[in-house]
Protein backbone atom coordinates (compact mmCIF):
# COMPACT_ATOMS: atom_id res chain seq x y z
CA UNK A 1 0.00 0.00 0.00
CA UNK A 2 2.64 2.43 -1.19
CA UNK A 3 0.18 5.28 -1.78
CA UNK A 4 -1.05 5.41 1.83
CA UNK A 5 0.18 8.46 3.74
CA UNK A 6 0.19 7.25 7.36
CA UNK A 7 1.07 10.68 8.73
CA UNK A 8 -2.34 12.17 7.85
CA UNK A 9 -4.31 9.32 9.38
CA UNK A 10 -5.77 10.08 12.82
CA UNK A 11 -4.78 7.83 15.71
CA UNK A 12 -7.30 5.09 16.63
CA UNK A 13 -7.35 6.24 20.28
CA UNK A 14 -9.53 9.25 19.44
CA UNK A 15 -12.28 7.34 17.66
CA UNK A 16 -12.26 4.47 20.13
CA UNK A 17 -12.90 6.98 22.92
CA UNK A 18 -15.73 8.59 20.93
CA UNK A 19 -17.36 5.19 20.41
CA UNK A 20 -16.99 4.45 24.11
CA UNK A 21 -18.77 7.69 24.98
CA UNK A 22 -21.76 6.39 23.01
CA UNK A 23 -21.37 2.99 24.66
CA UNK A 24 -21.66 4.70 28.05
CA UNK A 25 -24.67 6.69 26.84
CA UNK A 26 -26.34 3.38 25.85
CA UNK A 27 -25.51 1.93 29.31
CA UNK A 28 -23.63 -0.82 27.53
CA UNK A 29 -22.02 -3.73 29.35
CA UNK A 30 -20.55 -6.07 26.71
CA UNK A 31 -17.95 -5.41 24.01
CA UNK A 32 -16.73 -7.89 21.41
CA UNK A 33 -13.61 -7.23 19.35
CA UNK A 34 -12.37 -9.05 16.25
CA UNK A 35 -8.65 -8.42 15.76
CA UNK A 36 -6.69 -8.15 19.00
CA UNK A 37 -3.65 -6.06 19.94
CA UNK A 38 -0.47 -6.26 17.86
CA UNK A 39 1.93 -4.25 20.01
CA UNK A 40 2.54 -4.09 23.76
CA UNK A 41 1.59 -0.89 25.56
CA UNK A 42 4.87 0.56 26.83
CA UNK A 43 3.49 3.93 27.95
CA UNK A 44 0.55 5.36 29.85
CA UNK A 45 -2.57 4.14 28.06
CA UNK A 46 -3.95 7.66 27.72
CA UNK A 47 -0.73 9.25 26.50
CA UNK A 48 -1.69 9.97 22.90
CA UNK A 49 1.64 11.66 22.11
CA UNK A 50 3.37 8.29 21.79
CA UNK A 51 3.99 7.01 18.26
CA UNK A 52 2.99 3.46 19.12
CA UNK A 53 -0.54 4.68 19.82
CA UNK A 54 -0.94 4.16 16.09
CA UNK A 55 -1.73 0.61 17.19
CA UNK A 56 -4.51 1.97 19.36
CA UNK A 57 -4.18 -0.65 22.12
CA UNK A 58 -7.87 -1.22 21.46
CA UNK A 59 -8.18 -4.32 23.64
CA UNK A 60 -7.08 -2.38 26.72
CA UNK A 61 -9.21 0.67 25.99
CA UNK A 62 -12.31 -1.42 25.31
CA UNK A 63 -11.84 -3.78 28.23
CA UNK A 64 -11.50 -1.06 30.84
CA UNK A 65 -14.78 0.52 29.67
CA UNK A 66 -17.06 -2.50 30.06
CA UNK A 67 -18.19 -5.27 32.38
CA UNK A 68 -17.66 -8.09 29.87
CA UNK A 69 -14.98 -8.04 27.16
CA UNK A 70 -14.29 -10.62 24.46
CA UNK A 71 -11.53 -10.46 21.85
CA UNK A 72 -10.63 -12.93 19.11
CA UNK A 73 -7.68 -13.05 16.71
CA UNK A 74 -6.57 -15.78 14.33
CA UNK A 75 -2.94 -15.05 15.20
CA UNK A 76 -1.92 -16.96 18.33
CA UNK A 77 0.92 -14.55 19.11
CA UNK A 78 -1.53 -11.65 19.06
CA UNK A 79 -3.86 -13.49 21.39
CA UNK A 80 -1.00 -14.31 23.76
CA UNK A 81 0.19 -10.69 23.73
CA UNK A 82 -3.34 -9.42 24.35
CA UNK A 83 -3.90 -11.79 27.25
CA UNK A 84 -0.61 -10.73 28.87
CA UNK A 85 -1.36 -7.03 28.37
CA UNK A 86 -4.85 -7.35 29.85
CA UNK A 87 -3.35 -9.17 32.82
CA UNK A 88 -0.61 -6.56 33.23
CA UNK A 89 -3.23 -3.80 33.30
CA UNK A 90 -5.46 -5.67 35.79
CA UNK A 91 -8.24 -6.14 33.24
CA UNK A 92 -8.18 -9.90 32.81
CA UNK A 93 -10.86 -10.74 35.40
CA UNK A 94 -13.72 -9.67 33.10
CA UNK A 95 -11.88 -10.26 29.79
CA UNK A 96 -11.94 -13.31 27.53
CA UNK A 97 -9.23 -13.87 24.91
CA UNK A 98 -9.73 -16.33 22.06
CA UNK A 99 -7.52 -17.41 19.18
CA UNK A 100 -9.24 -18.66 16.06
CA UNK A 101 -11.44 -17.71 13.14
CA UNK A 102 -13.47 -14.62 14.00
CA UNK A 103 -16.58 -15.58 12.07
CA UNK A 104 -16.72 -19.01 13.70
CA UNK A 105 -16.21 -17.31 17.08
CA UNK A 106 -19.15 -14.95 16.50
CA UNK A 107 -21.40 -17.77 15.33
CA UNK A 108 -20.76 -19.63 18.58
CA UNK A 109 -20.88 -16.55 20.82
CA UNK A 110 -23.55 -16.66 23.51
CA UNK A 111 -24.58 -13.37 24.94
CA UNK A 112 -25.80 -9.91 24.01
CA UNK A 113 -23.35 -7.49 22.38
CA UNK A 114 -23.56 -3.73 22.89
CA UNK A 115 -20.46 -2.73 20.92
CA UNK A 116 -18.90 -4.75 18.10
CA UNK A 117 -15.41 -3.64 17.06
CA UNK A 118 -14.27 -5.01 13.70
CA UNK A 119 -10.55 -4.87 13.01
CA UNK A 120 -9.74 -8.28 11.58
CA UNK A 121 -8.86 -8.98 7.92
CA UNK A 122 -6.30 -6.37 6.86
CA UNK A 123 -7.06 -4.12 3.91
CA UNK A 124 -5.48 -5.78 0.90
CA UNK A 125 -6.17 -9.32 2.07
CA UNK A 126 -8.50 -11.01 -0.46
CA UNK A 127 -12.16 -10.46 0.45
CA UNK A 128 -11.26 -8.21 3.40
CA UNK A 129 -14.40 -6.09 2.99
CA UNK A 130 -16.69 -9.06 2.39
CA UNK A 131 -15.29 -10.86 5.44
CA UNK A 132 -16.21 -7.92 7.69
CA UNK A 133 -19.80 -8.07 6.43
CA UNK A 134 -19.82 -11.82 7.03
CA UNK A 135 -18.54 -11.24 10.57
CA UNK A 136 -21.28 -8.71 11.26
CA UNK A 137 -23.92 -11.09 9.88
CA UNK A 138 -22.65 -13.79 12.25
CA UNK A 139 -23.19 -11.40 15.17
CA UNK A 140 -26.28 -9.61 13.89
CA UNK A 141 -28.86 -11.44 16.01
CA UNK A 142 -26.68 -11.25 19.11
CA UNK A 143 -26.51 -7.46 19.11
CA UNK A 144 -28.58 -5.45 21.55
CA UNK A 145 -31.47 -3.51 20.01
CA UNK A 146 -29.40 -0.39 20.66
CA UNK A 147 -25.86 -1.12 19.55
CA UNK A 148 -22.64 0.27 18.15
CA UNK A 149 -20.49 -1.05 15.30
CA UNK A 150 -16.99 0.41 15.07
CA UNK A 151 -14.95 -0.46 11.97
CA UNK A 152 -11.21 0.15 11.63
CA UNK A 153 -9.31 1.35 8.54
CA UNK A 154 -12.26 2.83 6.67
CA UNK A 155 -10.10 5.64 5.29
CA UNK A 156 -8.33 3.46 2.70
CA UNK A 157 -9.68 3.05 -0.83
CA UNK A 158 -8.60 0.94 -3.80
CA UNK A 159 -8.91 1.95 -7.45
CA UNK A 160 -7.18 0.57 -10.54
CA UNK A 161 -5.70 3.99 -11.28
CA UNK A 162 -4.24 4.76 -7.84
CA UNK A 163 -4.11 1.41 -6.06
CA UNK A 164 -4.63 1.72 -2.29
CA UNK A 165 -4.76 5.35 -1.20
CA UNK A 166 -6.13 7.65 1.50
CA UNK A 167 -9.84 8.34 1.19
CA UNK A 168 -11.36 11.38 2.88
CA UNK A 169 -14.90 10.03 2.50
CA UNK A 170 -13.94 7.22 4.94
CA UNK A 171 -16.54 4.69 3.84
CA UNK A 172 -14.16 2.21 2.27
CA UNK A 173 -11.43 -0.17 3.48
CA UNK A 174 -12.71 -2.77 5.93
CA UNK A 175 -16.17 -1.17 5.81
CA UNK A 176 -16.61 -0.92 2.03
CA UNK A 177 -19.28 -3.65 1.92
CA UNK A 178 -20.48 -3.54 5.51
CA UNK A 179 -21.23 0.18 5.79
CA UNK A 180 -23.81 0.24 2.95
CA UNK A 181 -25.44 -2.84 4.48
CA UNK A 182 -25.68 -1.17 7.89
CA UNK A 183 -27.06 2.07 6.44
CA UNK A 184 -29.76 0.05 4.67
CA UNK A 185 -30.63 -1.62 7.97
CA UNK A 186 -31.47 1.36 10.21
CA UNK A 187 -27.96 2.31 11.32
CA UNK A 188 -26.70 5.85 11.16
CA UNK A 189 -23.15 7.13 11.04
CA UNK A 190 -22.01 8.68 14.32
CA UNK A 191 -18.61 9.67 12.91
CA UNK A 192 -16.16 8.61 10.24
CA UNK A 193 -12.44 8.83 9.58
CA UNK A 194 -9.64 6.37 10.33
CA UNK A 195 -12.46 4.43 11.94
CA UNK A 196 -16.15 4.70 11.14
CA UNK A 197 -18.75 4.29 13.89
CA UNK A 198 -22.37 3.41 13.21
CA UNK A 199 -25.16 3.17 15.74
CA UNK A 200 -28.63 1.69 15.88
CA UNK A 201 -30.97 3.28 18.43
C-alpha positions in Angstrom: 0.0 0.0 0.0 2.6 2.4 -1.2 0.2 5.3 -1.8 -1.0 5.4 1.8 0.2 8.5 3.7 0.2 7.2 7.4 1.1 10.7 8.7 -2.3 12.2 7.8 -4.3 9.3 9.4 -5.8 10.1 12.8 -4.8 7.8 15.7 -7.3 5.1 16.6 -7.4 6.2 20.3 -9.5 9.3 19.4 -12.3 7.3 17.7 -12.3 4.5 20.1 -12.9 7.0 22.9 -15.7 8.6 20.9 -17.4 5.2 20.4 -17.0 4.5 24.1 -18.8 7.7 25.0 -21.8 6.4 23.0 -21.4 3.0 24.7 -21.7 4.7 28.1 -24.7 6.7 26.8 -26.3 3.4 25.9 -25.5 1.9 29.3 -23.6 -0.8 27.5 -22.0 -3.7 29.4 -20.6 -6.1 26.7 -17.9 -5.4 24.0 -16.7 -7.9 21.4 -13.6 -7.2 19.3 -12.4 -9.1 16.3 -8.7 -8.4 15.8 -6.7 -8.1 19.0 -3.6 -6.1 19.9 -0.5 -6.3 17.9 1.9 -4.3 20.0 2.5 -4.1 23.8 1.6 -0.9 25.6 4.9 0.6 26.8 3.5 3.9 27.9 0.5 5.4 29.8 -2.6 4.1 28.1 -4.0 7.7 27.7 -0.7 9.3 26.5 -1.7 10.0 22.9 1.6 11.7 22.1 3.4 8.3 21.8 4.0 7.0 18.3 3.0 3.5 19.1 -0.5 4.7 19.8 -0.9 4.2 16.1 -1.7 0.6 17.2 -4.5 2.0 19.4 -4.2 -0.6 22.1 -7.9 -1.2 21.5 -8.2 -4.3 23.6 -7.1 -2.4 26.7 -9.2 0.7 26.0 -12.3 -1.4 25.3 -11.8 -3.8 28.2 -11.5 -1.1 30.8 -14.8 0.5 29.7 -17.1 -2.5 30.1 -18.2 -5.3 32.4 -17.7 -8.1 29.9 -15.0 -8.0 27.2 -14.3 -10.6 24.5 -11.5 -10.5 21.9 -10.6 -12.9 19.1 -7.7 -13.1 16.7 -6.6 -15.8 14.3 -2.9 -15.1 15.2 -1.9 -17.0 18.3 0.9 -14.5 19.1 -1.5 -11.6 19.1 -3.9 -13.5 21.4 -1.0 -14.3 23.8 0.2 -10.7 23.7 -3.3 -9.4 24.4 -3.9 -11.8 27.3 -0.6 -10.7 28.9 -1.4 -7.0 28.4 -4.9 -7.4 29.9 -3.4 -9.2 32.8 -0.6 -6.6 33.2 -3.2 -3.8 33.3 -5.5 -5.7 35.8 -8.2 -6.1 33.2 -8.2 -9.9 32.8 -10.9 -10.7 35.4 -13.7 -9.7 33.1 -11.9 -10.3 29.8 -11.9 -13.3 27.5 -9.2 -13.9 24.9 -9.7 -16.3 22.1 -7.5 -17.4 19.2 -9.2 -18.7 16.1 -11.4 -17.7 13.1 -13.5 -14.6 14.0 -16.6 -15.6 12.1 -16.7 -19.0 13.7 -16.2 -17.3 17.1 -19.1 -15.0 16.5 -21.4 -17.8 15.3 -20.8 -19.6 18.6 -20.9 -16.6 20.8 -23.5 -16.7 23.5 -24.6 -13.4 24.9 -25.8 -9.9 24.0 -23.4 -7.5 22.4 -23.6 -3.7 22.9 -20.5 -2.7 20.9 -18.9 -4.7 18.1 -15.4 -3.6 17.1 -14.3 -5.0 13.7 -10.5 -4.9 13.0 -9.7 -8.3 11.6 -8.9 -9.0 7.9 -6.3 -6.4 6.9 -7.1 -4.1 3.9 -5.5 -5.8 0.9 -6.2 -9.3 2.1 -8.5 -11.0 -0.5 -12.2 -10.5 0.5 -11.3 -8.2 3.4 -14.4 -6.1 3.0 -16.7 -9.1 2.4 -15.3 -10.9 5.4 -16.2 -7.9 7.7 -19.8 -8.1 6.4 -19.8 -11.8 7.0 -18.5 -11.2 10.6 -21.3 -8.7 11.3 -23.9 -11.1 9.9 -22.7 -13.8 12.2 -23.2 -11.4 15.2 -26.3 -9.6 13.9 -28.9 -11.4 16.0 -26.7 -11.2 19.1 -26.5 -7.5 19.1 -28.6 -5.5 21.5 -31.5 -3.5 20.0 -29.4 -0.4 20.7 -25.9 -1.1 19.6 -22.6 0.3 18.1 -20.5 -1.1 15.3 -17.0 0.4 15.1 -14.9 -0.5 12.0 -11.2 0.1 11.6 -9.3 1.3 8.5 -12.3 2.8 6.7 -10.1 5.6 5.3 -8.3 3.5 2.7 -9.7 3.0 -0.8 -8.6 0.9 -3.8 -8.9 2.0 -7.5 -7.2 0.6 -10.5 -5.7 4.0 -11.3 -4.2 4.8 -7.8 -4.1 1.4 -6.1 -4.6 1.7 -2.3 -4.8 5.4 -1.2 -6.1 7.6 1.5 -9.8 8.3 1.2 -11.4 11.4 2.9 -14.9 10.0 2.5 -13.9 7.2 4.9 -16.5 4.7 3.8 -14.2 2.2 2.3 -11.4 -0.2 3.5 -12.7 -2.8 5.9 -16.2 -1.2 5.8 -16.6 -0.9 2.0 -19.3 -3.7 1.9 -20.5 -3.5 5.5 -21.2 0.2 5.8 -23.8 0.2 3.0 -25.4 -2.8 4.5 -25.7 -1.2 7.9 -27.1 2.1 6.4 -29.8 0.0 4.7 -30.6 -1.6 8.0 -31.5 1.4 10.2 -28.0 2.3 11.3 -26.7 5.9 11.2 -23.1 7.1 11.0 -22.0 8.7 14.3 -18.6 9.7 12.9 -16.2 8.6 10.2 -12.4 8.8 9.6 -9.6 6.4 10.3 -12.5 4.4 11.9 -16.1 4.7 11.1 -18.7 4.3 13.9 -22.4 3.4 13.2 -25.2 3.2 15.7 -28.6 1.7 15.9 -31.0 3.3 18.4 
